[in-house]
Amino acid sequence: MTPDRCTAALAGALYLLTFVSSIPAVALLAPVLVGGDYLTGPDADARVVTGALLDAVNAAVCIGTAVVLLPVLRRTSEVRAVGFVTSRVMEAAIILVGVLGVLAVVTLRGVAAAVGADPALGAVADGLVAVRDQTFLLGPGLMSAVNALLLASVVLQARLVPRAIPLLGLVGAPLQIVSVLATAYGLNEQTSPLSMVAVLPIFLWELSFGLWLVLRGFRPGTAAVPREQPVAHAR
């Protein structure tokens, strides 16, 4: 197996791992994110902590995908390759802020169990949940669209995979950005049909990209050939 094939397989596996970690996390975090009575409700601390840890894994994998792909992407565009890494790091950092918010709510539940129900604790918990909601909007929402634009444009230019795959990212990214901005301005809800439709192309882009890299790797001859050559200066 060539180095580029190993790179493709590892990057693809990491992309698929983002689905394995992020999708169950949404369900596991439901007691905190839905209902609003987590502090006084049934004990679900282990479930919520597991969901938070899966979000942390997702954040780490975000950075991993960028680091693994950087040597290949920079052969085509140094600027976009570095921009992609930067956007993935920012996405991971935003996700981790949400993780801290969720873990803080779990801590508050322990405090509430010790001192009894307190409206102030409930207000703080609601604020922390609101922070997590906003990190989900800005991290997996906005920043994933930004890094899709950067990555898909390089992948398309370098012809690393069939063009239909990066086109999904290039079409989906503007749709997701519009959806995120509409939600930020109160014109849309994160769980609305518009949001679901807007996120679908990005979902398919990342899933198909990960599967292709694992199963097929980069298209023959593309990963090893630089697309941008430095201009020689006459002496």
TORKOL-4160 file (C-alpha; in steps of 0.2 Angstrom, whole numbers, padded with zeros to 4 digits, m for minus):
235
<pt num="1" X="0000" Y="0000" Z="0000"/>
<pt num="2" X="0007" Y="0017" Z="m0005"/>
<pt num="3" X="0009" Y="0031" Z="0007"/>
<pt num="4" X="m0005" Y="0041" Z="m0002"/>
<pt num="5" X="m0016" Y="0026" Z="m0001"/>
<pt num="6" X="m0013" Y="0025" Z="0018"/>
<pt num="7" X="m0017" Y="0043" Z="0019"/>
<pt num="8" X="m0033" Y="0041" Z="0010"/>
<pt num="9" X="m0038" Y="0026" Z="0020"/>
<pt num="10" X="m0034" Y="0035" Z="0037"/>
<pt num="11" X="m0043" Y="0051" Z="0032"/>
<pt num="12" X="m0058" Y="0042" Z="0026"/>
<pt num="13" X="m0059" Y="0032" Z="0042"/>
<pt num="14" X="m0058" Y="0048" Z="0052"/>
<pt num="15" X="m0072" Y="0056" Z="0042"/>
<pt num="16" X="m0083" Y="0040" Z="0045"/>
<pt num="17" X="m0078" Y="0041" Z="0063"/>
<pt num="18" X="m0086" Y="0059" Z="0064"/>
<pt num="19" X="m0103" Y="0051" Z="0060"/>
<pt num="20" X="m0100" Y="0036" Z="0073"/>
<pt num="21" X="m0096" Y="0049" Z="0087"/>
<pt num="22" X="m0108" Y="0064" Z="0083"/>
<pt num="23" X="m0124" Y="0055" Z="0078"/>
<pt num="24" X="m0126" Y="0044" Z="0094"/>
<pt num="25" X="m0120" Y="0060" Z="0105"/>
<pt num="26" X="m0136" Y="0069" Z="0099"/>
<pt num="27" X="m0147" Y="0055" Z="0106"/>
<pt num="28" X="m0137" Y="0053" Z="0122"/>
<pt num="29" X="m0138" Y="0072" Z="0126"/>
<pt num="30" X="m0157" Y="0073" Z="0124"/>
<pt num="31" X="m0160" Y="0073" Z="0143"/>
<pt num="32" X="m0150" Y="0089" Z="0144"/>
<pt num="33" X="m0155" Y="0097" Z="0128"/>
<pt num="34" X="m0174" Y="0093" Z="0128"/>
<pt num="35" X="m0186" Y="0095" Z="0141"/>
<pt num="36" X="m0178" Y="0108" Z="0153"/>
<pt num="37" X="m0180" Y="0098" Z="0169"/>
<pt num="38" X="m0163" Y="0088" Z="0169"/>
<pt num="39" X="m0158" Y="0095" Z="0186"/>
<pt num="40" X="m0173" Y="0087" Z="0195"/>
<pt num="41" X="m0177" Y="0073" Z="0183"/>
<pt num="42" X="m0172" Y="0055" Z="0183"/>
<pt num="43" X="m0153" Y="0051" Z="0184"/>
<pt num="44" X="m0146" Y="0051" Z="0167"/>
<pt num="45" X="m0128" Y="0057" Z="0171"/>
<pt num="46" X="m0119" Y="0042" Z="0164"/>
<pt num="47" X="m0129" Y="0044" Z="0148"/>
<pt num="48" X="m0125" Y="0063" Z="0146"/>
<pt num="49" X="m0107" Y="0061" Z="0151"/>
<pt num="50" X="m0105" Y="0048" Z="0137"/>
<pt num="51" X="m0113" Y="0059" Z="0125"/>
<pt num="52" X="m0102" Y="0073" Z="0130"/>
<pt num="53" X="m0086" Y="0062" Z="0128"/>
<pt num="54" X="m0092" Y="0057" Z="0110"/>
<pt num="55" X="m0093" Y="0075" Z="0106"/>
<pt num="56" X="m0075" Y="0077" Z="0112"/>
<pt num="57" X="m0070" Y="0063" Z="0101"/>
<pt num="58" X="m0079" Y="0071" Z="0087"/>
<pt num="59" X="m0069" Y="0087" Z="0090"/>
<pt num="60" X="m0052" Y="0077" Z="0090"/>
<pt num="61" X="m0057" Y="0068" Z="0074"/>
<pt num="62" X="m0061" Y="0085" Z="0066"/>
<pt num="63" X="m0043" Y="0090" Z="0069"/>
<pt num="64" X="m0036" Y="0073" Z="0064"/>
<pt num="65" X="m0045" Y="0074" Z="0047"/>
<pt num="66" X="m0037" Y="0090" Z="0043"/>
<pt num="67" X="m0019" Y="0085" Z="0049"/>
<pt num="68" X="m0020" Y="0069" Z="0039"/>
<pt num="69" X="m0026" Y="0078" Z="0023"/>
<pt num="70" X="m0014" Y="0093" Z="0024"/>
<pt num="71" X="0001" Y="0086" Z="0015"/>
<pt num="72" X="m0010" Y="0080" Z="0000"/>
<pt num="73" X="m0020" Y="0096" Z="m0001"/>
<pt num="74" X="m0006" Y="0108" Z="0000"/>
<pt num="75" X="0001" Y="0101" Z="m0016"/>
<pt num="76" X="m0014" Y="0109" Z="m0025"/>
<pt num="77" X="m0016" Y="0125" Z="m0014"/>
<pt num="78" X="m0006" Y="0130" Z="0001"/>
<pt num="79" X="m0018" Y="0144" Z="0006"/>
<pt num="80" X="m0034" Y="0133" Z="0005"/>
<pt num="81" X="m0025" Y="0118" Z="0013"/>
<pt num="82" X="m0020" Y="0129" Z="0028"/>
<pt num="83" X="m0037" Y="0137" Z="0028"/>
<pt num="84" X="m0045" Y="0120" Z="0029"/>
<pt num="85" X="m0035" Y="0115" Z="0044"/>
<pt num="86" X="m0038" Y="0132" Z="0053"/>
<pt num="87" X="m0057" Y="0130" Z="0050"/>
<pt num="88" X="m0057" Y="0112" Z="0057"/>
<pt num="89" X="m0047" Y="0117" Z="0072"/>
<pt num="90" X="m0060" Y="0131" Z="0075"/>
<pt num="91" X="m0074" Y="0119" Z="0073"/>
<pt num="92" X="m0066" Y="0107" Z="0086"/>
<pt num="93" X="m0063" Y="0122" Z="0098"/>
<pt num="94" X="m0081" Y="0127" Z="0097"/>
<pt num="95" X="m0088" Y="0109" Z="0099"/>
<pt num="96" X="m0077" Y="0108" Z="0115"/>
<pt num="97" X="m0085" Y="0124" Z="0122"/>
<pt num="98" X="m0102" Y="0115" Z="0121"/>
<pt num="99" X="m0094" Y="0099" Z="0129"/>
<pt num="100" X="m0089" Y="0110" Z="0144"/>
<pt num="101" X="m0106" Y="0117" Z="0145"/>
<pt num="102" X="m0114" Y="0100" Z="0146"/>
<pt num="103" X="m0102" Y="0094" Z="0159"/>
<pt num="104" X="m0106" Y="0109" Z="0169"/>
<pt num="105" X="m0124" Y="0105" Z="0169"/>
<pt num="106" X="m0121" Y="0088" Z="0175"/>
<pt num="107" X="m0111" Y="0096" Z="0189"/>
<pt num="108" X="m0125" Y="0107" Z="0193"/>
<pt num="109" X="m0137" Y="0092" Z="0195"/>
<pt num="110" X="m0126" Y="0086" Z="0208"/>
<pt num="111" X="m0127" Y="0102" Z="0217"/>
<pt num="112" X="m0146" Y="0103" Z="0215"/>
<pt num="113" X="m0147" Y="0085" Z="0223"/>
<pt num="114" X="m0137" Y="0091" Z="0238"/>
<pt num="115" X="m0145" Y="0108" Z="0242"/>
<pt num="116" X="m0162" Y="0105" Z="0234"/>
<pt num="117" X="m0171" Y="0113" Z="0220"/>
<pt num="118" X="m0166" Y="0131" Z="0217"/>
<pt num="119" X="m0172" Y="0142" Z="0203"/>
<pt num="120" X="m0155" Y="0150" Z="0202"/>
<pt num="121" X="m0147" Y="0134" Z="0198"/>
<pt num="122" X="m0160" Y="0131" Z="0184"/>
<pt num="123" X="m0157" Y="0147" Z="0176"/>
<pt num="124" X="m0138" Y="0144" Z="0176"/>
<pt num="125" X="m0142" Y="0127" Z="0168"/>
<pt num="126" X="m0153" Y="0134" Z="0155"/>
<pt num="127" X="m0139" Y="0147" Z="0151"/>
<pt num="128" X="m0126" Y="0133" Z="0149"/>
<pt num="129" X="m0138" Y="0123" Z="0138"/>
<pt num="130" X="m0141" Y="0138" Z="0127"/>
<pt num="131" X="m0122" Y="0140" Z="0125"/>
<pt num="132" X="m0121" Y="0122" Z="0119"/>
<pt num="133" X="m0135" Y="0125" Z="0107"/>
<pt num="134" X="m0125" Y="0140" Z="0099"/>
<pt num="135" X="m0109" Y="0130" Z="0098"/>
<pt num="136" X="m0119" Y="0117" Z="0089"/>
<pt num="137" X="m0125" Y="0130" Z="0077"/>
<pt num="138" X="m0108" Y="0138" Z="0074"/>
<pt num="139" X="m0097" Y="0123" Z="0075"/>
<pt num="140" X="m0105" Y="0108" Z="0065"/>
<pt num="141" X="m0116" Y="0121" Z="0057"/>
<pt num="142" X="m0106" Y="0136" Z="0051"/>
<pt num="143" X="m0088" Y="0130" Z="0052"/>
<pt num="144" X="m0092" Y="0114" Z="0044"/>
<pt num="145" X="m0099" Y="0123" Z="0029"/>
<pt num="146" X="m0083" Y="0134" Z="0028"/>
<pt num="147" X="m0071" Y="0119" Z="0028"/>
<pt num="148" X="m0082" Y="0110" Z="0015"/>
<pt num="149" X="m0080" Y="0125" Z="0003"/>
<pt num="150" X="m0061" Y="0125" Z="0006"/>
<pt num="151" X="m0059" Y="0106" Z="0005"/>
<pt num="152" X="m0071" Y="0102" Z="m0009"/>
<pt num="153" X="m0064" Y="0116" Z="m0020"/>
<pt num="154" X="m0046" Y="0108" Z="m0018"/>
<pt num="155" X="m0052" Y="0090" Z="m0020"/>
<pt num="156" X="m0062" Y="0095" Z="m0036"/>
<pt num="157" X="m0047" Y="0105" Z="m0043"/>
<pt num="158" X="m0035" Y="0091" Z="m0040"/>
<pt num="159" X="m0047" Y="0078" Z="m0046"/>
<pt num="160" X="m0044" Y="0067" Z="m0030"/>
<pt num="161" X="m0061" Y="0059" Z="m0031"/>
<pt num="162" X="m0075" Y="0059" Z="m0044"/>
<pt num="163" X="m0081" Y="0076" Z="m0046"/>
<pt num="164" X="m0099" Y="0073" Z="m0041"/>
<pt num="165" X="m0093" Y="0070" Z="m0023"/>
<pt num="166" X="m0085" Y="0088" Z="m0020"/>
<pt num="167" X="m0099" Y="0096" Z="m0030"/>
<pt num="168" X="m0110" Y="0090" Z="m0016"/>
<pt num="169" X="m0100" Y="0100" Z="m0004"/>
<pt num="170" X="m0099" Y="0115" Z="m0015"/>
<pt num="171" X="m0117" Y="0115" Z="m0017"/>
<pt num="172" X="m0122" Y="0111" Z="0001"/>
<pt num="173" X="m0110" Y="0124" Z="0009"/>
<pt num="174" X="m0119" Y="0140" Z="0004"/>
<pt num="175" X="m0136" Y="0132" Z="0008"/>
<pt num="176" X="m0130" Y="0128" Z="0026"/>
<pt num="177" X="m0122" Y="0145" Z="0028"/>
<pt num="178" X="m0139" Y="0153" Z="0023"/>
<pt num="179" X="m0148" Y="0141" Z="0035"/>
<pt num="180" X="m0136" Y="0145" Z="0050"/>
<pt num="181" X="m0138" Y="0164" Z="0047"/>
<pt num="182" X="m0157" Y="0163" Z="0046"/>
<pt num="183" X="m0156" Y="0153" Z="0063"/>
<pt num="184" X="m0145" Y="0166" Z="0070"/>
<pt num="185" X="m0156" Y="0180" Z="0066"/>
<pt num="186" X="m0172" Y="0171" Z="0072"/>
<pt num="187" X="m0179" Y="0167" Z="0055"/>
<pt num="188" X="m0177" Y="0149" Z="0056"/>
<pt num="189" X="m0175" Y="0134" Z="0069"/>
<pt num="190" X="m0161" Y="0122" Z="0070"/>
<pt num="191" X="m0173" Y="0108" Z="0068"/>
<pt num="192" X="m0184" Y="0115" Z="0055"/>
<pt num="193" X="m0187" Y="0107" Z="0038"/>
<pt num="194" X="m0176" Y="0121" Z="0030"/>
<pt num="195" X="m0162" Y="0116" Z="0041"/>
<pt num="196" X="m0164" Y="0098" Z="0037"/>
<pt num="197" X="m0164" Y="0101" Z="0019"/>
<pt num="198" X="m0149" Y="0113" Z="0020"/>
<pt num="199" X="m0138" Y="0100" Z="0029"/>
<pt num="200" X="m0142" Y="0085" Z="0018"/>
<pt num="201" X="m0129" Y="0089" Z="0004"/>
<pt num="202" X="m0115" Y="0092" Z="0017"/>
<pt num="203" X="m0120" Y="0076" Z="0026"/>
<pt num="204" X="m0119" Y="0067" Z="0009"/>
<pt num="205" X="m0103" Y="0075" Z="0004"/>
<pt num="206" X="m0094" Y="0070" Z="0020"/>
<pt num="207" X="m0101" Y="0053" Z="0020"/>
<pt num="208" X="m0097" Y="0049" Z="0002"/>
<pt num="209" X="m0080" Y="0057" Z="0003"/>
<pt num="210" X="m0076" Y="0046" Z="0018"/>
<pt num="211" X="m0082" Y="0030" Z="0010"/>
<pt num="212" X="m0073" Y="0033" Z="m0006"/>
<pt num="213" X="m0057" Y="0036" Z="0002"/>
<pt num="214" X="m0058" Y="0021" Z="0013"/>
<pt num="215" X="m0064" Y="0010" Z="m0002"/>
<pt num="216" X="m0055" Y="0017" Z="m0017"/>
<pt num="217" X="m0042" Y="0030" Z="m0011"/>
<pt num="218" X="m0037" Y="0045" Z="m0021"/>
<pt num="219" X="m0039" Y="0043" Z="m0040"/>
<pt num="220" X="m0023" Y="0035" Z="m0048"/>
<pt num="221" X="m0010" Y="0048" Z="m0052"/>
<pt num="222" X="m0019" Y="0063" Z="m0044"/>
<pt num="223" X="m0013" Y="0064" Z="m0026"/>
<pt num="224" X="0006" Y="0063" Z="m0032"/>
<pt num="225" X="0005" Y="0077" Z="m0044"/>
<pt num="226" X="0007" Y="0095" Z="m0039"/>
<pt num="227" X="m0006" Y="0106" Z="m0047"/>
<pt num="228" X="0002" Y="0123" Z="m0043"/>
<pt num="229" X="0021" Y="0125" Z="m0048"/>
<pt num="230" X="0031" Y="0140" Z="m0042"/>
<pt num="231" X="0035" Y="0152" Z="m0055"/>
<pt num="232" X="0054" Y="0152" Z="m0060"/>
<pt num="233" X="0062" Y="0169" Z="m0059"/>
<pt num="234" X="0074" Y="0174" Z="m0073"/>
<pt num="235" X="0091" Y="0179" Z="m0066"/>
